[in-house]
Amino acid sequence: MYEVINQISRWAVPVILLLVPLAAFIRKVPVFETFVEGAEDGFATAVKTIPYLTAMLVAVSVFRASGAMELLAAWLAPVLTVSGLPADILPHALMRPLSGGAALGIATEVIKTHGPDSFVGRLVSTMQGSSDTTFYILTLYFGSVGVRKYRYAVASGLAADFTTLLASVFICKLMF
């Protein structure tokens, strides 16, 4: 069974890359022209998102450089300890909704400190893989298409992030 899954994963992308242009050719879709049109639209979207991306990266850098993240983590650490959660995951849990790159850097530091096979290392890896960058998505994507009223999206995203944190802890305690 392992070998079958390995072969499927090895050939999935090349087969898709062959089938999509083949299906377009059969349907008489102008493949190259359609690709160029899509690439042009993608470039225009990328140019529109640059100001939002820059603003978000600056805000995350200020949050980390000012020491606010460490202060918030120190303030919340006793609550986590009482509830049985390792306080070492708190910086990652706080940063993940803001920036995937910064959260990955924190996860790397945690794994270097505790080891990849430790409970904390596995927990931070699970959190990294199962949560998303809520504020990054809201800032970049909602801002680039002009969505101004996204109050409920913030609440939903943060609720999902918190649920992911709890689920990651539950699953890691159950499995490891």
N, C-alpha and C positions, 0 to 999 in steps of 0.2 A: 504494500500500500504506500509506503514511504517513497519508493521509486516512482510510482505512478504520479504522485503529487509533485515530486521533483521534476519529472518530465513535463507535466502540465505547466508548472511555473516557468520552466525554461523556455517553452515554446509559445506561451500565451501572447506576449507582446509582439514577437515577429508575425504570428498568425493574424493578429488584429491589424498590424501595419500593412499586411498584404490584403486582407479582406475588405477594409474600408475603401481604399482606392479602386479595388476590383468592383465592388458594389456600385460605386459612383460611376465607373466607366460603363457598367452594364445599364445603368439608369440614364446614361448619356448626360451626366452632370459634368460641366467643364471643370475638371479637377484642379488644374493649375491656377486658373483664374479665381476659383472659389477659395483656394488656399491663400493666394495673394490678397484677396479682399479680406479674409479673416485675419491675416497677419497685419494688415493696415489698421483694422479696427482694434486689434490687440495693442498695437503700438500707441494708438490714440488713447486707449484706456490707461496704459502704463504712464503716459505723460500726465494724464489727469490725476493719477494717484500719487505722484511724487511729492506734492506739498503735504498731503495727509501722512504719508510714510515718514517724511522728515520730521513733522511735528510729533508724531508718536515716538520716534526714536529719541528725540531730544527730551521728551517728557519722561521716558523710561530711564534715560541716562541721569537726568536730574534727580529722579526718585532714588536711584541707587547711590549716586555720588553724594547726595546730601546726608546720607545716613538714615533716612526715613524708614527704609526697609528694615534695617537692623534694629531700629528703635521699636517699630511695630512688632517685629519678631520677638524681641525681648519682652515686650509687654504681653504678648499672647502665649509665650512659652509655658508659664505656670498652668494656664487653662488646659493646654494640650497635655502636659504631664499628668495632671489629675485624671484626664479622660483616657489615658493610656496610649496616646499618640506620641511618636518620637518627635521631639522639638526640632531635630535636625532637618525635618522635611518642610518646616514652616517657610523658610525663605523661598523654596521652590514653589510651594502652594500659593504664596503671595505673588510671585513673579509670573507664573504660568499664564494667568489671564491677561497679562500686559504684553509679554514678549516671549516668543518661542525661543529665540536665540539666547536671550538672557537666562531663561529657565533651563535651557540645555547646558549653559555654562555652570549654573548652580548645581544641576544634576551631576555634571562631571566632577565638580569639586566634592560633592557628597559621596560619590562612588569612589573617588580616590582616597577619601578619608576613611570610609567604612568598609570598602571592598565591594565588588560587584555581586558577590554571593551572600552578603549580609542581608538581614531583614530590611534595613534602611535603604541599602542599595537597590534591592528588588522593588521596594515600595516606591522610591523616587523614579525608577525606570517605568513602573506601571503607570504612575501618575503622568509622566512625560508622554507616554504613548496613548493615553486614554482621555486626555483633556485637550482643550483648545485655547487659543489666545483670544478671549472674548473682546477685550478693548481694542486689540489690534484689528480684529475683523470689523468691529463697529466703526472705528475711526477710518480705516482705509477704504473698505468697500461701501459702507453706507455714505461716507463723505464723498467718494468719487462719483456716486450716482445721484447725489443731492438729497438723500433722506435726512430730514432735520428732526423729526419726532421719533426717537427710538428709545423712549423711556422703558417700554415693556421688553424690548430686546435686551437691555442691560440687565433687568431683573431676571429674565429667563436665562440669559447666559451665565450670570453669576450663580443662579440656582443650579444650573447644570454643572458648573465648575465645583461647587460644594458637594453635590451628589457624587461626582466623579471622585473627589477626595475620599469621601466616606466609603464608596464602593471599592476603591483601590486598597484602602486600609483593611476592609472586611475580607476581600479576596486574598490579599497577601497574608493576613493572619490565618486564614483558612488553609491556604496552600503551603505556606512556609512556616 
